[in-house]
Amino acid sequence: MNTARSLDHVGIAGADLGALAASFERLGFALTPLARHSGRRTQEGPVVPFGTGNHCAMLRDGYLELIAVVDPEAFTHSLEFSLARYAGLHIVALGMDDEEANLARMRAAGIDIPGIAYLERPVDDADPSGPQARFARLILPDAPEGRIFLIRHLTPEAIWQERFLSHPNRAVALAELVLVSASPAETAARLSRLAGLPVSPDEAGGFALTLPRGRVRMLPAEALPHVFPGVAIPSLPFIAGITLLTDDGSEAITRLLAERRIPHRALPTGLLVDPEAAGGAAILFRAGHTFINAHGA
């Protein structure tokens, strides 16, 4: 298959990985251990440690990556420049099945992409000889919206382990992402070319990229209050927030937010957590069923 198939994961960036992880644990996420990225700086170069590290909240479908610079002397993917704009969502990864077929399609569409970028990391830095997570990525070059790419998990069993998939807040799936742009049509055209799929008009204005699993909404600034009321726009483009599905009618997250006095508001569409409580990302928890799990976890 040479098109995107899912909203695989999003990346929430912060200046302090420990503080970011603590915020998400307070929101009821069980996080994976600290892991540092590594990869090749060039197509034929050696694998070297990068300057970024992460914790992840693995869901039955998709996941959240919490990322920060852990070694400023190493290669950081310019994460510090993204953080200079705002702390929050800066990474959007769409799942794919075949990197070679998608690379050929993207080049045929005129996207100037040098090739397949590989990334790897241990599942746990404290256990470097343990399971290694490896990925193949096709990165959309020069995307002003953030770091946007197609990804295939070469070792899905390494990170979709059963021990990582149960969360006190009962989140089970990454369903939707909202991106705000000064020119939604240009953003939609870029993401459509990356995904190899058409976009359609969004009900709030702008456009939507509907994937076999998940959706990316690309909205004008004036539409954001209708989707995420009260969320301020620090600068454009802005990856504003996500929707997560819960498998218990959102009973656990309702109770948790109240008990811990986490700022949020009840909307007709679900429970919206304030970005200040979630590393700069608006998170809407909505009752729903998980998608079909394609990872075998």
C-alpha positions as semicolon CSV with decimal commas, in nm:
position;residue;x (nm);y (nm);z (nm)
1;M;0,000;0,000;0,000
2;N;0,155;0,330;-0,107
3;T;-0,062;0,569;0,091
4;A;-0,082;0,665;0,457
5;R;-0,305;0,438;0,665
6;S;-0,323;0,591;1,013
7;L;-0,252;0,876;1,248
8;D;0,039;0,684;1,397
9;H;0,163;0,922;1,664
10;V;0,216;1,283;1,764
11;G;0,511;1,443;1,939
12;I;0,476;1,689;2,226
13;A;0,798;1,882;2,284
14;G;0,910;2,051;2,603
15;A;1,223;2,204;2,752
16;D;1,234;1,961;3,046
17;L;1,154;1,597;2,973
18;G;1,112;1,509;3,340
19;A;0,859;1,784;3,400
20;L;0,674;1,698;3,080
21;A;0,654;1,331;3,180
22;A;0,527;1,425;3,527
23;S;0,244;1,630;3,371
24;F;0,130;1,335;3,164
25;E;0,155;1,090;3,451
26;R;-0,069;1,328;3,647
27;L;-0,315;1,306;3,355
28;G;-0,330;0,931;3,404
29;F;-0,086;0,806;3,142
30;A;0,153;0,517;3,211
31;L;0,474;0,609;3,028
32;T;0,750;0,402;2,875
33;P;1,100;0,434;3,025
34;L;1,340;0,706;2,916
35;A;1,493;0,633;2,575
36;R;1,744;0,829;2,368
37;H;1,721;0,842;1,989
38;S;1,997;0,745;1,749
39;G;2,023;0,714;1,373
40;R;2,216;0,803;1,059
41;R;2,283;1,167;0,976
42;T;2,327;1,069;0,608
43;Q;2,193;0,783;0,398
44;E;2,519;0,585;0,423
45;G;2,655;0,722;0,751
46;P;2,703;0,534;1,078
47;V;2,439;0,513;1,349
48;V;2,518;0,777;1,613
49;P;2,341;0,898;1,928
50;F;2,112;1,195;1,877
51;G;2,051;1,471;2,129
52;T;1,682;1,398;2,189
53;G;1,512;1,154;2,423
54;N;1,154;1,056;2,493
55;H;0,891;0,888;2,700
56;C;0,583;0,752;2,521
57;A;0,222;0,689;2,613
58;M;0,147;0,381;2,405
59;L;-0,218;0,333;2,312
60;R;-0,399;0,040;2,154
61;D;-0,400;0,252;1,840
62;G;-0,133;0,517;1,801
63;Y;0,066;0,684;2,076
64;L;0,192;1,010;2,221
65;E;0,564;1,085;2,221
66;L;0,696;1,325;2,484
67;I;1,026;1,461;2,353
68;A;1,297;1,699;2,468
69;V;1,665;1,772;2,415
70;V;1,870;1,560;2,655
71;D;2,214;1,639;2,505
72;P;2,241;1,982;2,338
73;E;2,585;1,894;2,200
74;A;2,441;1,620;1,977
75;F;2,207;1,639;1,676
76;T;1,864;1,760;1,791
77;H;1,657;1,785;1,470
78;S;1,644;2,161;1,550
79;L;1,397;2,089;1,828
80;E;1,514;2,397;2,015
81;F;1,392;2,618;1,728
82;S;1,049;2,461;1,745
83;L;1,038;2,523;2,119
84;A;1,130;2,888;2,061
85;R;0,790;2,921;1,890
86;Y;0,592;2,737;2,158
87;A;0,600;2,428;2,379
88;G;0,357;2,162;2,266
89;L;0,276;1,960;1,956
90;H;0,546;1,974;1,687
91;I;0,550;1,622;1,540
92;V;0,287;1,450;1,324
93;A;0,355;1,095;1,205
94;L;0,127;0,910;0,963
95;G;0,158;0,534;0,949
96;M;0,252;0,354;0,626
97;D;0,301;-0,006;0,517
98;D;0,570;0,023;0,248
99;E;0,843;0,289;0,257
100;E;0,984;0,204;-0,086
101;A;0,646;0,232;-0,260
102;N;0,565;0,555;-0,080
103;L;0,907;0,700;-0,161
104;A;0,849;0,630;-0,530
105;R;0,502;0,786;-0,514
106;M;0,628;1,099;-0,338
107;R;0,912;1,149;-0,585
108;A;0,672;1,101;-0,874
109;A;0,455;1,373;-0,716
110;G;0,750;1,611;-0,722
111;I;0,838;1,603;-0,353
112;D;1,213;1,658;-0,319
113;I;1,285;1,386;-0,065
114;P;1,640;1,246;-0,037
115;G;1,538;0,898;0,071
116;I;1,434;0,684;0,363
117;A;1,545;0,811;0,705
118;Y;1,603;0,546;0,969
119;L;1,578;0,602;1,343
120;E;1,631;0,368;1,635
121;R;1,637;0,370;2,012
122;P;1,631;0,126;2,301
123;V;1,294;0,078;2,463
124;D;1,469;0,155;2,792
125;D;1,799;0,343;2,822
126;A;1,865;0,155;3,146
127;D;1,862;-0,171;2,947
128;P;2,070;-0,100;2,632
129;S;2,094;-0,470;2,545
130;G;1,716;-0,508;2,565
131;P;1,455;-0,457;2,290
132;Q;1,539;-0,196;2,026
133;A;1,272;0,009;1,851
134;R;1,350;0,078;1,485
135;F;1,164;0,293;1,236
136;A;1,169;0,385;0,865
137;R;1,053;0,739;0,791
138;L;0,978;0,958;0,489
139;I;1,005;1,317;0,610
140;L;0,814;1,596;0,436
141;P;1,089;1,850;0,362
142;D;1,060;2,212;0,475
143;A;0,710;2,179;0,621
144;P;0,636;2,502;0,812
145;E;0,372;2,326;1,023
146;G;0,624;2,106;1,206
147;R;0,809;1,779;1,167
148;I;0,567;1,579;0,955
149;F;0,643;1,238;0,811
150;L;0,532;0,889;0,714
151;I;0,654;0,610;0,939
152;R;0,672;0,233;0,937
153;H;0,755;0,048;1,257
154;L;1,019;-0,212;1,183
155;T;0,991;-0,361;1,534
156;P;0,635;-0,288;1,652
157;E;0,651;-0,564;1,911
158;A;0,926;-0,372;2,092
159;I;0,706;-0,079;2,192
160;W;0,349;-0,211;2,167
161;Q;0,407;-0,433;2,469
162;E;0,104;-0,522;2,677
163;R;0,265;-0,376;2,989
164;F;0,265;-0,029;2,829
165;L;-0,095;-0,028;2,704
166;S;-0,308;0,011;3,019
167;H;-0,356;0,365;3,148
168;P;-0,539;0,485;3,459
169;N;-0,727;0,735;3,239
170;R;-0,844;0,448;3,010
171;A;-0,721;0,616;2,689
172;V;-0,702;0,361;2,408
173;A;-0,671;0,540;2,072
174;L;-0,536;0,851;1,904
175;A;-0,832;0,958;1,692
176;E;-0,774;1,309;1,565
177;L;-0,529;1,598;1,536
178;V;-0,614;1,966;1,485
179;L;-0,371;2,193;1,304
180;V;-0,431;2,566;1,259
181;S;-0,283;2,745;0,959
182;A;-0,291;3,089;0,799
183;S;-0,350;2,904;0,473
184;P;-0,537;2,577;0,536
185;A;-0,552;2,509;0,162
186;E;-0,171;2,511;0,132
187;T;-0,132;2,294;0,443
188;A;-0,396;2,053;0,314
189;A;-0,220;2,027;-0,023
190;R;0,110;1,941;0,150
191;L;-0,041;1,674;0,371
192;S;-0,245;1,530;0,085
193;R;0,071;1,488;-0,122
194;L;0,252;1,330;0,173
195;A;-0,034;1,088;0,247
196;G;-0,129;1,015;-0,113
197;L;-0,493;1,069;-0,017
198;P;-0,748;1,340;-0,097
199;V;-0,873;1,594;0,153
200;S;-1,233;1,705;0,200
201;P;-1,400;2,013;0,350
202;D;-1,402;2,015;0,731
203;E;-1,727;2,088;0,909
204;A;-1,564;2,372;1,108
205;G;-1,396;2,527;0,803
206;G;-1,073;2,437;0,632
207;F;-0,999;2,078;0,534
208;A;-0,977;1,727;0,674
209;L;-0,751;1,437;0,581
210;T;-0,944;1,123;0,671
211;L;-0,726;0,815;0,705
212;P;-0,833;0,452;0,740
213;R;-0,761;0,509;1,112
214;G;-0,769;0,865;1,239
215;R;-0,814;1,214;1,098
216;V;-0,607;1,532;1,059
217;R;-0,802;1,858;1,056
218;M;-0,644;2,172;0,903
219;L;-0,838;2,477;1,013
220;P;-0,826;2,855;0,986
221;A;-0,762;3,045;1,308
222;E;-1,122;3,160;1,339
223;A;-1,242;2,798;1,350
224;L;-1,035;2,693;1,652
225;P;-1,273;2,834;1,918
226;H;-1,548;2,612;1,778
227;V;-1,332;2,301;1,822
228;F;-1,110;2,384;2,122
229;P;-1,271;2,683;2,297
230;G;-1,036;2,888;2,511
231;V;-0,716;2,759;2,349
232;A;-0,489;3,049;2,255
233;I;-0,281;3,052;1,936
234;P;0,083;3,142;2,014
235;S;0,185;3,167;1,647
236;L;0,088;3,022;1,311
237;P;0,107;2,753;1,198
238;F;0,004;2,586;1,521
239;I;-0,060;2,219;1,597
240;A;-0,326;2,285;1,856
241;G;-0,439;1,954;1,999
242;I;-0,559;1,598;1,974
243;T;-0,860;1,380;2,047
244;L;-0,815;1,056;2,240
245;L;-1,074;0,782;2,273
246;T;-1,149;0,614;2,607
247;D;-1,297;0,266;2,647
248;D;-1,498;0,323;2,968
249;G;-1,733;0,604;2,868
250;S;-1,467;0,849;3,000
251;E;-1,555;0,766;3,359
252;A;-1,192;0,729;3,473
253;I;-1,067;1,053;3,319
254;T;-1,370;1,242;3,452
255;R;-1,295;1,122;3,803
256;L;-0,920;1,177;3,771
257;L;-0,950;1,535;3,645
258;A;-1,186;1,623;3,929
259;E;-0,984;1,455;4,203
260;R;-0,655;1,612;4,089
261;R;-0,814;1,948;4,011
262;I;-0,667;1,956;3,663
263;P;-0,800;2,250;3,459
264;H;-1,047;2,130;3,199
265;R;-1,390;2,198;3,059
266;A;-1,680;1,975;2,961
267;L;-1,783;2,012;2,596
268;P;-2,056;1,838;2,398
269;T;-1,774;1,649;2,225
270;G;-1,590;1,539;2,541
271;L;-1,359;1,663;2,817
272;L;-1,105;1,924;2,705
273;V;-0,787;1,947;2,915
274;D;-0,623;2,289;2,917
275;P;-0,292;2,300;2,728
276;E;-0,116;2,431;3,040
277;A;-0,182;2,095;3,206
278;A;-0,062;1,890;2,908
279;G;0,271;2,036;2,798
280;G;0,108;2,296;2,572
281;A;-0,120;2,054;2,384
282;A;-0,498;2,065;2,409
283;I;-0,629;1,712;2,473
284;L;-0,992;1,619;2,421
285;F;-1,092;1,291;2,584
286;R;-1,394;1,136;2,416
287;A;-1,579;0,813;2,485
288;G;-1,542;0,575;2,193
289;H;-1,423;0,241;2,069
290;T;-1,065;0,165;1,971
291;F;-0,986;0,110;1,606
292;I;-0,883;-0,234;1,482
293;N;-0,535;-0,288;1,620
294;A;-0,292;-0,344;1,336
295;H;0,015;-0,388;1,555
296;G;-0,059;-0,727;1,702
297;A;-0,022;-0,592;2,055
